[in-house]
Amino acid sequence: MKNNPTFKRIALMGRHQPNHIEDTLRAIDGFLTAQQYPIVYDTETAQRLSYPLKQVPLEELHAHCDLLVVVGGDGSLLQAAKIAVAQSLPVLGVNRGRLGFLTDVYPHELAIIAEVLEGDYQEEQRFLLSAEIFHESQHITTVEALNEIVLSPGNIAHMIEFEIRVGDQFVCDLRADGLIVATPTGSTAYALSGGGPILHPALNAVVLVPMFPHTLSNRPLVIDAQSHVEIQITANNEAVPFVSGDGQKRIPIALGDTFRIQKKSDTLRLIHPRSYQYFQTLRSKLGWQNKH
Protein backbone atom coordinates (compact mmCIF):
# COMPACT_ATOMS: atom_id res chain seq x y z
CA MET A 1 0.00 0.00 0.00
CA LYS A 2 1.30 3.45 -0.88
CA ASN A 3 1.60 6.09 1.79
CA ASN A 4 -1.63 7.87 2.74
CA PRO A 5 -4.03 6.46 0.13
CA THR A 6 -7.39 8.23 -0.18
CA PHE A 7 -9.32 5.00 0.39
CA LYS A 8 -7.66 2.73 2.95
CA ARG A 9 -10.29 0.02 3.60
CA ILE A 10 -12.27 -1.64 0.83
CA ALA A 11 -15.57 -3.55 0.80
CA LEU A 12 -16.27 -5.87 -2.15
CA MET A 13 -19.83 -6.67 -3.21
CA GLY A 14 -21.32 -8.76 -6.02
CA ARG A 15 -25.10 -8.54 -5.93
CA HIS A 16 -25.90 -10.63 -9.03
CA GLN A 17 -24.22 -13.66 -10.55
CA PRO A 18 -23.30 -13.07 -14.18
CA ASN A 19 -20.60 -15.32 -15.63
CA HIS A 20 -17.24 -15.15 -13.85
CA ILE A 21 -18.28 -12.62 -11.21
CA GLU A 22 -16.64 -14.81 -8.56
CA ASP A 23 -13.43 -14.90 -10.59
CA THR A 24 -13.44 -11.11 -10.78
CA LEU A 25 -14.00 -10.76 -7.04
CA ARG A 26 -11.10 -13.12 -6.36
CA ALA A 27 -8.83 -11.24 -8.78
CA ILE A 28 -9.59 -7.86 -7.17
CA ASP A 29 -9.20 -9.35 -3.69
CA GLY A 30 -5.81 -10.84 -4.55
CA PHE A 31 -4.60 -7.67 -6.22
CA LEU A 32 -5.56 -5.40 -3.33
CA THR A 33 -4.47 -7.82 -0.62
CA ALA A 34 -1.02 -7.96 -2.23
CA GLN A 35 -0.89 -4.19 -1.78
CA GLN A 36 -1.92 -4.57 1.87
CA TYR A 37 -5.40 -3.05 1.59
CA PRO A 38 -7.80 -4.49 4.21
CA ILE A 39 -10.73 -6.18 2.42
CA VAL A 40 -14.20 -6.98 3.79
CA TYR A 41 -17.31 -8.47 2.15
CA ASP A 42 -20.97 -8.08 2.88
CA THR A 43 -22.36 -11.33 4.26
CA GLU A 44 -24.38 -12.25 1.17
CA THR A 45 -21.44 -11.90 -1.21
CA ALA A 46 -19.09 -13.76 1.14
CA GLN A 47 -21.44 -16.73 1.40
CA ARG A 48 -21.22 -17.29 -2.36
CA LEU A 49 -17.44 -17.60 -2.32
CA SER A 50 -15.65 -20.75 -1.18
CA TYR A 51 -12.65 -19.35 0.67
CA PRO A 52 -12.38 -17.69 4.13
CA LEU A 53 -13.31 -14.02 4.06
CA LYS A 54 -13.87 -11.22 6.50
CA GLN A 55 -17.61 -10.57 6.29
CA VAL A 56 -19.77 -7.95 7.95
CA PRO A 57 -23.54 -7.27 7.93
CA LEU A 58 -24.74 -4.83 5.27
CA GLU A 59 -25.81 -2.26 7.82
CA GLU A 60 -22.28 -2.19 9.32
CA LEU A 61 -20.24 -1.72 6.14
CA HIS A 62 -19.52 1.95 6.87
CA ALA A 63 -17.67 0.99 10.05
CA HIS A 64 -15.28 -1.25 8.12
CA CYS A 65 -14.59 0.46 4.79
CA ASP A 66 -13.96 3.79 3.06
CA LEU A 67 -15.01 2.62 -0.41
CA LEU A 68 -17.57 0.12 -1.70
CA VAL A 69 -16.47 -1.68 -4.89
CA VAL A 70 -19.43 -3.31 -6.65
CA VAL A 71 -18.80 -6.05 -9.22
CA GLY A 72 -21.56 -6.73 -11.75
CA GLY A 73 -23.75 -4.66 -14.04
CA ASP A 74 -25.79 -1.54 -13.47
CA GLY A 75 -28.44 -3.68 -11.73
CA SER A 76 -25.85 -4.68 -9.15
CA LEU A 77 -24.91 -1.07 -8.56
CA LEU A 78 -28.56 -0.01 -8.30
CA GLN A 79 -29.10 -2.50 -5.49
CA ALA A 80 -25.92 -1.43 -3.74
CA ALA A 81 -26.68 2.29 -4.17
CA LYS A 82 -29.38 2.45 -1.51
CA ILE A 83 -27.03 0.78 1.00
CA ALA A 84 -24.22 3.17 0.05
CA VAL A 85 -26.42 6.27 0.27
CA ALA A 86 -27.76 5.31 3.69
CA GLN A 87 -24.19 4.87 4.97
CA SER A 88 -22.53 7.75 3.02
CA LEU A 89 -20.20 5.34 1.24
CA PRO A 90 -18.63 6.21 -2.12
CA VAL A 91 -19.12 3.52 -4.78
CA LEU A 92 -16.88 2.30 -7.60
CA GLY A 93 -18.45 -0.04 -10.16
CA VAL A 94 -16.56 -2.87 -11.92
CA ASN A 95 -18.44 -3.94 -15.04
CA ARG A 96 -19.42 -7.60 -15.42
CA GLY A 97 -22.77 -6.80 -16.99
CA ARG A 98 -23.89 -5.65 -20.43
CA LEU A 99 -24.19 -1.91 -21.11
CA GLY A 100 -22.80 -0.66 -17.81
CA PHE A 101 -23.48 3.11 -17.78
CA LEU A 102 -22.67 3.18 -14.04
CA THR A 103 -19.97 0.50 -13.82
CA ASP A 104 -17.12 1.86 -15.91
CA VAL A 105 -14.04 -0.08 -14.74
CA TYR A 106 -13.41 -3.42 -16.46
CA PRO A 107 -12.05 -6.53 -14.71
CA HIS A 108 -8.71 -6.42 -16.53
CA GLU A 109 -8.13 -2.82 -15.40
CA LEU A 110 -6.92 -3.57 -11.88
CA ALA A 111 -4.28 -0.87 -12.15
CA ILE A 112 -7.06 1.70 -12.57
CA ILE A 113 -8.61 0.53 -9.29
CA ALA A 114 -5.25 1.11 -7.63
CA GLU A 115 -5.10 4.63 -9.08
CA VAL A 116 -8.56 5.38 -7.71
CA LEU A 117 -7.58 4.19 -4.24
CA GLU A 118 -4.54 6.46 -4.34
CA GLY A 119 -6.71 9.50 -5.05
CA ASP A 120 -6.64 9.71 -8.85
CA TYR A 121 -10.39 9.75 -9.61
CA GLN A 122 -13.49 11.83 -10.30
CA GLU A 123 -16.50 11.92 -8.01
CA GLU A 124 -20.10 12.61 -9.02
CA GLN A 125 -23.15 13.21 -6.87
CA ARG A 126 -26.20 11.38 -8.27
CA PHE A 127 -29.60 12.07 -6.71
CA LEU A 128 -32.38 9.58 -6.00
CA LEU A 129 -36.16 9.77 -6.06
CA SER A 130 -38.62 8.89 -3.32
CA ALA A 131 -42.24 7.90 -3.98
CA GLU A 132 -44.66 7.98 -1.05
CA ILE A 133 -47.84 5.94 -1.59
CA PHE A 134 -51.08 7.07 0.06
CA HIS A 135 -54.37 5.19 0.50
CA GLU A 136 -57.29 7.37 1.59
CA SER A 137 -54.78 10.05 2.65
CA GLN A 138 -52.91 7.57 4.89
CA HIS A 139 -49.25 6.94 4.12
CA ILE A 140 -48.75 3.25 3.23
CA THR A 141 -45.13 2.86 2.14
CA THR A 142 -42.20 4.57 0.43
CA VAL A 143 -40.32 3.43 -2.68
CA GLU A 144 -36.86 4.79 -3.53
CA ALA A 145 -34.95 4.72 -6.81
CA LEU A 146 -31.68 5.87 -8.35
CA ASN A 147 -32.95 5.31 -11.91
CA GLU A 148 -36.71 5.55 -12.04
CA ILE A 149 -40.09 5.24 -10.36
CA VAL A 150 -42.50 3.34 -12.62
CA LEU A 151 -46.29 3.06 -12.71
CA SER A 152 -47.14 -0.13 -14.59
CA PRO A 153 -50.09 -2.49 -15.22
CA GLY A 154 -50.37 -5.97 -13.74
CA ASN A 155 -49.46 -9.18 -15.49
CA ILE A 156 -51.74 -8.40 -18.44
CA ALA A 157 -51.03 -5.29 -20.51
CA HIS A 158 -53.84 -2.76 -20.30
CA MET A 159 -54.30 0.99 -20.24
CA ILE A 160 -54.14 2.84 -16.94
CA GLU A 161 -56.00 6.09 -16.40
CA PHE A 162 -54.36 8.58 -14.04
CA GLU A 163 -53.93 12.28 -13.30
CA ILE A 164 -50.58 14.09 -13.13
CA ARG A 165 -49.84 17.18 -11.06
CA VAL A 166 -46.52 18.99 -10.79
CA GLY A 167 -46.30 21.19 -7.72
CA ASP A 168 -49.71 22.80 -7.29
CA GLN A 169 -50.49 22.69 -11.02
CA PHE A 170 -52.64 20.14 -12.83
CA VAL A 171 -50.80 18.78 -15.90
CA CYS A 172 -53.18 16.32 -17.56
CA ASP A 173 -55.32 13.23 -17.43
CA LEU A 174 -53.50 10.40 -19.13
CA ARG A 175 -54.46 7.02 -20.54
CA ALA A 176 -51.35 4.93 -21.11
CA ASP A 177 -49.70 1.64 -20.23
CA GLY A 178 -47.97 3.51 -17.43
CA LEU A 179 -45.51 6.25 -16.60
CA ILE A 180 -41.75 6.38 -16.03
CA VAL A 181 -40.38 9.16 -13.79
CA ALA A 182 -36.61 9.08 -14.26
CA THR A 183 -33.56 10.85 -12.89
CA PRO A 184 -30.69 11.87 -15.21
CA THR A 185 -29.01 8.62 -14.12
CA GLY A 186 -32.10 6.68 -15.19
CA SER A 187 -32.54 8.58 -18.45
CA THR A 188 -30.23 6.07 -20.18
CA ALA A 189 -32.13 3.08 -18.77
CA TYR A 190 -35.84 2.18 -19.00
CA ALA A 191 -36.83 5.76 -19.89
CA LEU A 192 -34.54 5.68 -22.93
CA SER A 193 -36.24 2.50 -24.14
CA GLY A 194 -39.58 4.30 -23.71
CA GLY A 195 -38.52 7.13 -26.02
CA GLY A 196 -37.36 9.58 -23.36
CA PRO A 197 -34.47 12.06 -23.75
CA ILE A 198 -30.98 11.59 -22.37
CA LEU A 199 -30.41 13.97 -19.46
CA HIS A 200 -26.84 14.93 -18.58
CA PRO A 201 -26.12 13.72 -15.00
CA ALA A 202 -25.25 17.25 -13.86
CA LEU A 203 -28.81 18.45 -14.57
CA ASN A 204 -31.14 19.05 -11.64
CA ALA A 205 -34.08 17.62 -13.57
CA VAL A 206 -36.36 14.60 -13.93
CA VAL A 207 -38.24 13.36 -16.97
CA LEU A 208 -41.81 12.03 -17.11
CA VAL A 209 -42.14 9.46 -19.91
CA PRO A 210 -45.63 8.12 -20.75
CA MET A 211 -45.60 4.46 -21.75
CA PHE A 212 -47.60 3.90 -24.97
CA PRO A 213 -50.01 6.80 -24.40
CA HIS A 214 -53.42 6.62 -26.08
CA THR A 215 -53.03 10.23 -27.25
CA LEU A 216 -49.94 10.59 -29.44
CA SER A 217 -49.39 14.21 -28.38
CA ASN A 218 -48.49 13.04 -24.84
CA ARG A 219 -44.73 13.40 -25.01
CA PRO A 220 -41.91 13.09 -22.44
CA LEU A 221 -41.80 16.10 -20.14
CA VAL A 222 -38.64 17.39 -18.43
CA ILE A 223 -39.19 19.29 -15.18
CA ASP A 224 -37.14 20.75 -12.34
CA ALA A 225 -36.05 18.03 -9.92
CA GLN A 226 -37.17 20.19 -7.00
CA SER A 227 -40.77 19.85 -8.19
CA HIS A 228 -43.15 17.48 -6.43
CA VAL A 229 -44.96 15.12 -8.79
CA GLU A 230 -48.31 13.67 -7.73
CA ILE A 231 -50.01 10.81 -9.58
CA GLN A 232 -53.58 9.81 -8.77
CA ILE A 233 -55.11 6.59 -10.08
CA THR A 234 -58.66 7.35 -11.22
CA ALA A 235 -61.71 5.24 -10.38
CA ASN A 236 -62.21 4.35 -14.05
CA ASN A 237 -59.56 1.61 -14.08
CA GLU A 238 -60.49 -2.06 -14.35
CA ALA A 239 -57.42 -3.48 -12.60
CA VAL A 240 -54.98 -2.52 -9.87
CA PRO A 241 -51.68 -1.09 -11.20
CA PHE A 242 -48.29 -1.24 -9.50
CA VAL A 243 -45.54 1.18 -8.47
CA SER A 244 -41.91 0.08 -8.41
CA GLY A 245 -38.47 1.62 -7.99
CA ASP A 246 -35.51 0.53 -10.14
CA GLY A 247 -37.37 -2.59 -11.28
CA GLN A 248 -37.49 -4.04 -7.79
CA LYS A 249 -40.50 -5.01 -5.64
CA ARG A 250 -43.82 -3.94 -7.14
CA ILE A 251 -46.32 -2.27 -4.79
CA PRO A 252 -50.03 -2.51 -5.73
CA ILE A 253 -51.83 0.82 -5.71
CA ALA A 254 -55.62 0.87 -5.34
CA LEU A 255 -58.05 2.85 -7.45
CA GLY A 256 -58.26 6.40 -6.15
CA ASP A 257 -54.88 6.19 -4.42
CA THR A 258 -52.05 8.64 -5.00
CA PHE A 259 -48.29 8.53 -4.93
CA ARG A 260 -46.03 11.55 -4.59
CA ILE A 261 -42.54 11.66 -6.04
CA GLN A 262 -39.79 14.00 -4.94
CA LYS A 263 -36.03 14.28 -5.00
CA LYS A 264 -34.22 12.83 -1.99
CA SER A 265 -31.78 15.08 -0.15
CA ASP A 266 -29.19 12.30 0.20
CA THR A 267 -27.06 11.55 -2.87
CA LEU A 268 -24.98 8.68 -4.21
CA ARG A 269 -21.25 9.35 -4.28
CA LEU A 270 -20.28 7.70 -7.57
CA ILE A 271 -16.55 7.26 -8.19
CA HIS A 272 -15.05 7.25 -11.72
CA PRO A 273 -11.48 6.82 -12.95
CA ARG A 274 -9.72 10.07 -13.82
CA SER A 275 -10.01 9.18 -17.54
CA TYR A 276 -13.83 8.89 -17.41
CA GLN A 277 -15.73 11.02 -19.94
CA TYR A 278 -19.53 10.99 -19.98
CA PHE A 279 -19.93 11.47 -23.73
CA GLN A 280 -17.32 8.85 -24.48
CA THR A 281 -19.42 6.44 -22.42
CA LEU A 282 -22.52 7.34 -24.46
CA ARG A 283 -20.66 6.83 -27.74
CA SER A 284 -19.38 3.45 -26.62
CA LYS A 285 -22.54 2.06 -25.01
CA LEU A 286 -25.02 3.36 -27.60
CA GLY A 287 -22.92 2.69 -30.69
CA TRP A 288 -22.74 6.32 -31.83
CA GLN A 289 -20.45 7.23 -34.71
CA ASN A 290 -16.88 7.77 -33.57
CA LYS A 291 -14.25 9.09 -36.01
CA HIS A 292 -11.58 9.59 -33.34
N, C-alpha and C positions, 0 to 999 in steps of 0.2 A: 504494500500500500504506500502511495506517495504521501509526503507530508501534508497534513491539513487538507484532506479532500473535502469537497463541499458536502457530499453524501457519504457518511461513514458506516451506516448500517443499512442493509438491504433486505427487503422482503420480496420473495418470489411467489407469484400466483399464476395458476393456469386454470381458468374457470371452465373451459370446454375441453374436448378431447379430439381435436383434429389430428391427422397423421403426424407422428413424430413429435408431438408436443412434449412428451416425457424426455425424449432425447435432447430437445432444446433446453429444457430446464436443467438437465444434468450438465450440459455443456456450459451454460452460464454459471451454474454453481461451481463447477470445477475451475473455470476461468477466474472468478472473483475470489474463491477460496485461496487459490494460488497467490493472489495479491493481498491476502490477509484481510479481506473484507468479511465481517460477521454476516452470516446469512440465516434468515429465518423463513419459515413457510407458514401460511395459514393452515389450519388443521385439515381442511378438505383437500387441498392440493397435496399435502404431505402424505395423506392416507392412500393416494393413488400411486405413490412411488415406493419402490421396494427396498430402499436403503435407509439407514438411520438419519433422521433429520431433526433439527430443532424446530418444533411447531408450537404456534401460539393461537389462541382463539381469535377470530376475526375482530372482535370488539377491542382487543388489546394490541393490535398491530402497531399503533402509534407509539406505544411504550418501548417497542423493540426495533424500530427502523426509522430512517430518515427519508427513504424513497421506496415506493412500491413499484416493482417491475412486473408487468402483466404480460404473459406469453399467450398468444392466441390471435383471434381476429377482433374486429371492432365490437362484436357481441360480448367477448370476454371483457373488454375494457369497459363497456357499458355497465356490466354487472359489478365490476370492481369500482366504478366511479362513485357510486353512492356510498360505499364503504370509505373510500378515500376522502370524499367531501366531508363526511361526518367526523373524520379524524384529522382533517387538515393535512393530509399526506399528498405530496406531489406524486405523479404517476408517469412512468415511461412505458410505452407499449412496444413489444417485440412481435412482429407480424408472423403468425402461422396460419392466418386465415386467407381470405380471397382478396377483396379490394383493399381494405385496410387504410381508410382515411385517417384513423386515429393512431394506429400502430405503425410507426414509420421507421423502425429499426428492424433489420432482417437478421436471422439467426447467425449468418456467417460474419456479421459485422460486430464481433465482440469488442474489437478495439474502440468502436464508437461508444459502446456502453462505458468503457473505461474513461473515455474523454468526458462523457457526461458526468460521471462520478467525481471527476477532478475539477468540475466547474465550467467546462466548455460546452454550454448548451443554451437554448432559448426556452423561455417559459411563457405559456399563454394562460389566461384566465378564461375558462368556458363556463357560461351560466347554465343553470338547470331550470326546468319548469315544475310547478306544483299545481295539481288539480284537486280541488276539494269538492267532494260529492255530497249533495244535500238531498234528503228525502223529507218532504213536507217541512222545509226550513230547518230540519235537524241535520247537523253534520254527521255523515256516516263513516267516511274514510278519506284518506288522502293518497294520491298517486303522484310519484315523482319521476322525472325523465330528463336525461341529458340530450336525447335526440328529439323525441316527439311524444305528445299526448294524442291518442287516436280514439275517435268515436267510430265504432264499427258495428255491422249487423251481427246476428248470431251465426249459426252454422250454415244457414241458407241465405244466399244473397237476396237482399230486398232493400227497397228504398226506406230511408229514415227521414222523418220530418222533424225539423228542429229550428229554433230561433237563435240568432247570434246577436249579442250585444258587446260592444267594446267601450269600456268605461261606462258612462251614463247614457250612451247613444245606441239606439236600435240600428242594427245593420241590415238584416234581412231575415225572412223566412226562407228556409232552404229544404229542398227535397233532393237527397243524394244518397249514395251508398254509405256515406260517412264523412268525416272531417279529420284532417291531419293538422295539428298545431305544432309547428316545428321551430326549434332554435336554429341559429346559423350552423351549429354543429350537425344538427339533424337535416339540414337542407340538402345534403348530399346523400341522404339515406332514403327512407320510405317516401318522403315528400318529393324527392327528385323523380322517383318512379311514377308518382302521381301527377307529374307535369309542373311541379313547383319550381321557382327560381333558385339559383345557388346564391346564398347569402355569405358574404365574407365573414369569417369568424370574429372580426373586430367590431362588427355592427351590433348596436344595441337594438335588435329588432327580432320579431318573430313573424312567421308566415302562416296564414290560414289557407289550406289547400282542400277544396271540396273534392270528394271522391266520386267520380262519375255523376255530376249534377244533372238533374232533369232539365234545367234551363242552361243552355250552352253559354249564356253571358255571365254565369257565375264563375269567376276566374280567381286564381290565387291572389290573396290580399296581404301585403306586407304592412305591419304596424309597429309602432314603438313598443319595445319590450317592457316598458314600465306600465303599459296599459293592462287593465284587467279584462279578460275575456270571459263572458258568461254564455253558456249554452244551455238552453232549456228544451227538453224532449216534449213535444206536443202530445196531446191526448189522441191524435188521429192515427197513431202508429198501431200496427197489428201485432208486433212482436217486441220483446225487450232487447234493446241494443246494449253494447258493452263499451266501457272505457278502459284503456290500457296505457301504460307508460313503457316506452322502449320495447314493445313487443312482449312484455312479461305478463304477469297474471291479469286476466280480464275481469273487470268488476261489472256486474249487471247494473243497469240504471233504469229505474221504473219510469213508466209514462208520467209526465208532469214533473219529473225530477230535474234538477239543474246541477251543473258542475262549473266551477269557477277556476280559471287558469291564470296564474301569475308567475312572474319571474321570482326565483328564490334569491335570497341575499347571499347565501354561500355559493362559492364557485369551485370548479375543478381546476387544480393546478396541473396543467398538462405540460410535460417536459418533451422538448424536441432536441435532436442534435443541432449543433451550430449551423450545419449545412442545410437545414430544412428550409424549403421555400414552398409556400402554400400553392402558388400557381403551377409550380413544377409537379406537385402532387396531383393537382387536377389534370394536367396534361397526361401524366403517366397512368392514372387510374381510369380516366374516361376516354383514353385513346385519342386525344386531340392531336392535331397536326403539330409536328415538332421538327423544324428545319435546323435546329442547333445541335 
